Amino acid sequence: MIARLTDRPLRPLFVKGFKNETQVVITVLQHDMENEPDVLGMIAASAAITLSGIPFMGPIAAARVGYMDGEYV
């Protein structure tokens, strides 16, 4: 599921006509075991693609939002 959450916002930002096969692998080396590292991975993937020189109309931002007791947290 995390791969899909990362792929969906990134894929449309590659310029039209870019046909090279591109793969982004996110590897988390360490985290605090309390918070999920998926948001950080999405931001890191966007930064890596932006810095790579690949024609990309990014970067993106990501945040985790929850809904509890009728309010966003």
HELIX and SHEET records of a PDB file:
HELIX    1   1 ILE A    2  LEU A   10  1                                   9    
HELIX    2   2 ARG A   11  LEU A   13  5                                   3    
HELIX    3   3 ASP A   38  SER A   52  1                                  15    
SHEET    1   A 2 TYR A  67  MET A  68  0                                        
SHEET    2   A 2 GLU A  71  TYR A  72 -1                                        
END                                                                             
